[in-house]
């Protein structure tokens, strides 16, 4: 079991490359016995079972019923985040959450034509979020619209635990927090502005999608990235 913080589980082996850390997360909800899934991983490909199979395997190993996953929160539309969305939504019956802009692209209405791999199949988002919306998941999350990597990218912040789930707003590259890589981003200026905003939050732990989580003293790394933006 990979519990990186109390109630925060990183699914084992989620990246096709064993040398690359990617964080699909299961969050234990404070109320009741339910769970929330944050992003879903890639679809299956040759030599790789896919995010859905790995989430299912993790849940089976740790005696977490798939039906206890009540929400799937998405940070953005890219295939490595949404590639297993349809399968996991069907297997769990969970409601899907994303920013309202991103919801249209995830439904492929219109298809996304920006950098990065778009979804392969259309999926309908149930709950369309906007900046500042609260989500009753984990120990209480606040939605931050952090555009740049994609137009409707969001990060989720847990004020009570000072944990930031940043998606691809930032990367951890060899221990250094950096702004979303520009070659995969819709707008570099927006990405920079978004990280400057995240740098104002009181963050102790940072769990971004790519790279090892920063579990202590993360605000300094985010602020350093913001100064370079």
WOMOZI-V95074 format. One line per field, one symbol per residue. ss: DSSP state (~ for helix, > for strand, _ for the rest). psi: psi as a letter, one per 30 degrees, with the letter a starting at -180 (. if undefined). burial: 1 if it has 24 or more other ideal C-beta (glycine too) atoms within 12 Angstrom, else 0. Layout:
# WOMOZI-V95074
ss=???
psi=???
burial=???
This chain:
# WOMOZI-V95074
ss=__>>>__>>>___________>__>>>>______>>>>______>__>__~~~~~~~~~~~____~~~>>>>>_____~~~~__~~~~~~~~__>>>>>~~~~~~~____________________>>>____>>_____>>>>>________>>>>>____>>>>>__>>>>__>>>>__~~~___~~~~~~~~~~~______>>>>_>___>___~~~~~~~~~~~_
psi=kijflkgjkkkkgfkfkfgkkkjkkkkkkekagllkkjlflllklkgkfleeeeeeeeeeeghjkeffjfkjkkeafleffgfgeeeeeeefglkkklleeeeeeeghilkkgallklkflkkkkejjllkfkkkilbhjkkkjjildelegkllkkjeffhkkjfbgelljjhgkkllkkffgkejeeeeeeeeeefffljkekkjleklkljfkhfeeeeeeeeff.
burial=0001101111111110000011111111100001111111111000001111111101100001010111111111111111111111101101111111111111100001011101110010101110001011111011111111111111111100111111111111000011111001110001110111111010111111111111100110111011001
